[in-house]
Amino acid sequence: MGNPNMFITGKIPVQGQDDYGKDETFALHAKQTRLNSELRSPTPIGSLKIYYENDFFNTESSMDYRLVERLISLLSRSRALTANKTKN
């Protein structure tokens, strides 16, 4: 039925089409699943923010862990400190 990573209802064969009733196929995946969390808290020296995000989509045949973004930020009235890492 075309791309195995997409569910397109218009590609499902119906009665009267050549492919109707020939194969039974069902596919379910979590390749594009993203998990993230964000934590914020006031501290004695400023506002702290921690953000983390990952997914499980590297290649067409793999569901490997992949870091999407991590961020640590500390903001005070006079200064800001940020450390960030994103995917390539």
N, C-alpha and C positions, 0 to 999 in steps of 0.2 A: 504494500500500500504506500510506497514512496519512502519518505524519510522516516527512519525508525525512532527519531527523537521528537517527532511532531505528531499530534493527533488531529487529523483533518477529516471532519465528518463527510465532506464531499467526495472523499476517496474511498468510502465504504461501498463495495459493490451491492447493488440492489437487484431485485428480481427483474429479469429481462436483459441484464448485462452479461457479457461473456464470462466474467470472473465470479459471478454470483454462485455461492455454494461450493466452490472448489477447495478452498483452504480455510481452516479455522486458525485464526491468529489472535493472540492477546499479548500485549507488551505493556509493562509497567516499569518505570525507572524513577530514580531520585537523583539523576545526574545534575540537576540544576538546583538542588536543595542548598539554601544558604542559612547559616546559623549566625546570629550576631547578638551581642549584648553591649549595653552602654551603662556605665556607672558614673554618677556625679555625686560629689560630696564637698561641702565646705571644709576647709582646713584652716589652721591658724595663720598660714601664709598666703592663702588664696583659694580659688575654686579649682578642684581637681576633677578631670574628666578622663575616663578610660573607656575606649571603644575597641571592640574586637569583632571581626567577621571572617568566616571561612565558608567554602563550598566544597562540593564533591564532584567536580566536573573538570577533568583534565583533557581526556582524549575521547574519541568516539567509543572506544571499547573499554574504558577504564573509569572507575569511580574513586579516584585517589583524592586524598585530602589536599586542599589547596588554600593557603592563606590569602585572603582577599585584602584585608586591611587590619592594621592594629595602630592605635593612636593613644598616646598618653599626653595630656595637656595640663599644665598648671598655670593658672592666670591669677596674678595679683594686680593691685592698682597700678603699680609702676613697671611690672615686667611680665613677660609671657615666656614660658618654656614649653616647647612641643617636640615630641619624638613621634615620627610616623613611618610606617612601612606599608606599601601597597603592592599588589601583584604587578608583574611586568607588563 
